[in-house]
């Protein structure tokens, strides 16, 4: 199976008050598709564990060209795309009932030595997998994000039971929920098109307190993303999670939004 596919109606738990798909639910769909496909390809959780290795998501970029609505039939797809340096590349999309891509994503994964907590070369694991040449969800790999200035702390989150996954650290999708909860809800509800880039920099263990910092920034880079970004960015926000004691960044993210008219509550 070169490309993983799952088709289902968009469910109630995946929408916000605008009746449309949320940031967090999109990342949940993509995570589940990637894990399921890895199992089918023989490089899933248990197979990697026998060699003392684990997949770790390092960066992910997603562009919502249109946000599907509750009850709409969607197909979530995911597929490997080879590697770049230390990163195994995996693409994603969400397609509507007419098989048109309405959400697209690209991720970079590391293979971690579980005991030493160090990244390994990915070629040996990735080379036998399907390359899916020509199946490009994005025109470029997920970028590395530089630190932004003038961020202001807007809240704190403690890594609770529901944040922590099988690997014993905060799951990558929970950072998206933290971001979602710190952004103005009206801005998210009105969003028509969005792009979110996130770099995962350090694992967060159960019970750790993380400060969430945020600030708008003058967007000068969205033009470089071409078809992978909203044409009219009405809001650009940088969000960063930091350890309070050391100031160490645990994630960096940038969210670009093209807003529409206010959505009436459902």
N, C-alpha and C positions, 0 to 999 in steps of 0.2 A: 504494500500500500504506500505509494509515493506521497500522496496527499491525504491527510486525515480530514474527514467530513462528518459533521453532525447537523441535522436539520430538525428544527423544533419551533414552536410559536414562542415569541418573546413573552416571558412570564412576568407576573406582577412584581416579584421581588427585584427585578432588574431595571425598574423605571423610577423616575422621580415625579414631582407634582405636574410636570409638563407632559406626562404620559409617555416619556421617551427614555431610551437607553442611557444609563449613567456611566461615568468614568470607571468606577470600581467594578461594575458588573462586566464591562468589556474585558478588563484584565482577568477577571475570574474565568470568563469563557476561554480566553487565550491560554491561560495556565492549564486548565483542564484538557484542552485539545493537545497541547504540547506533551503533557504527561502521558495521556492515552496513546499518542502516536509513538512516543519513545518506547513504551511497553511493547507495542506491536513490532517495532523495528529491532527489538532485542537489546536496547540500551536504556531500559527503564530503571526504576529505583533499585529493585533487588539485584538485577544484573550488575549494576555499577557497584553496589555495596559489596559484592563478593570480591571485587578487586581493590577495595578500599578507596573508591572514588565516588564522587557525587556531582551532579549538575548544579550549578549556581547561576542564577540570572544576574547579569551584570548591567545591562542597559536595554531599554525598550522605548520605541517611538511608535505612537499611534496617531492616525489622522482619521477623524470622523467627517466624511464628506456629507453624510446625512445620518441623522439619529433615528433608527427604526422605532416604531410605536408599539405599545402593548398589543399583543395578539398577532402581530405581523409574523409571517413565516420567514425565518432566517436560516441560513446555512453558515456555520462557523467552520473555517478551514485552516489548516496549519501544515507546514512542510519545511524540511531542512533545505538549506541553500549553500552548503559547503562551509568554508571557514575563511577568516581573515585574521592573520597573526594568531593571537591566543584565543580568539573568539570563534565559537561555532555559531553560525548564522541560522536563524529560523524566522520564516515569514508567516503572516496570518492575514486572513481577511474575513469579513462578514458580508454575505451576499443576500440580496433580496429575493423575492419569489420569482423575479425575471432573470435571476442569475447575474445581476449587476453588483459589482463590489461597492459597498457603501461605507465600510470601515476597513482600513488597511494598517498593517503593523509590521515592524521588523525588530528583531531582538538579537542580542549578543550574549552567548552563554559561555561560562568558564567550566572547565572540569577541575574539581578540587580534590587534592589529596586529603582525605578526611582526617588522618592522624596529624599531618604536618600543617594543615590549613593553608596549603599553598597551591596556586594554580599549576596545572600540568599542560603539556602540549596536547592539542585536541585532534591532530591529524589522524592518529591511529584509530581513534573511535569514530571520527566523522567520515573519513575517506570511504568506508564501505557503504555509507548511507546514500540514498538517492540525492542527486545534485539538483534535480528539477530546473535545469537550464531553461531560461526563457520565462519562468514563472516568477516574475519579480513583483512583489507587492509594493515595494518602495524603490525609488530611484537611487537611494544611497543608504548606507548602513546607519544605524542609530548613532548619534554623535556623542562625543565626550563633552560634558558641560563644565564650563569654567565658573568659579565662584563669582557671584554678583555682589555689588556693593549696596549699602544702605538698606539691607534687610532689617525688619523689625520683628521681635518675638511677639507672636500673637496667641500662643498657647503652649501647652505641654501635653504629652501623652505618655502614660505608663504602659509598658508592654504587658498586657493582661493575657489571661488564659485564651481568650478567643482570637488573639493576635498571633499566637505561636503555633507553628505547624509541626509536622512529623520530624523535621530536622532540628527542632529545638530552638529555633529562632523566629523572629517576626517574619511572617510570610510576605512575599513581595507585593501581593495584592492589598495587604493592610496599609502599606505606605500610601497607596492610592486613596484608600478611604480616609486616612489622616489628611491628605491634601484636599480631598473633596470637602471635608468638614471644616477646613480653615478658610475656604474661599467663600465669598458672598453667594448665598444660595440663589438670589435673583439672577446673578450673572450666569450661573450654571444652568438654571432653568431656561433662560433665554437663548442659550448657546445654540446656534444652528450648525456651524462647523467648528471643529476643535482640533488642536494638535497638542499632545502631551509627550514630552521627552523626559525620561528619568534615568539617572545613573545610580545604581546601588553601590555604596562605597564601603560599608562596614556592617556586619551582622549585629542585630540587636537581640539581646538575651532576655528571657522572662524577668519581669520586675524592673527593668531599666526605665528611667525617665528620660524622655527625649523632648527637647524644646523645638517647636515648629516656628520657623522664621519665614516671613513673606514680604514681598514688595513688588510694585509694578516696575517695569523697565521699558525704556524706549526700544522698540523692536526694530532692529536693523538687519536681522538675519533671515527673516521669513521668506524674503525674495529668493534666497539661495535654495530653499526647499522646493521651489517650483510647484508641481502638481501635488506635492505631499503636504501642503499647508493651506489654510484659508487664504483666499485672495485679499480679503479685507479684514485685517486683524484689528478688532475694536478694543481688545484688552490683552495685555501680555503680563504675566505674573511669574516671578521666580519664587520657588518654595524650597526650603532647605531644612533638614532635620539635623540637630546638633546635640551632642552630649553636653549638659550644662557645666560640668566640672572642667572639662578640657577644651570645650569648643570644637571638638572633632566632628566633622560632617559625616553623617551616616547615609544620607541620600541628598541628591540635588535634582530638582525638576524645574521644567519651564512649561507653562501652559499658555497657549495662544487661543483666543476665542473670537469668533465672528458672531455677533449677536443679532438676533431677530427681534420681532415685536414681543412684548410681554405675553407670556402664556397664561391663560386663565386657569385657576386651580380646578382639578378634576373633582 
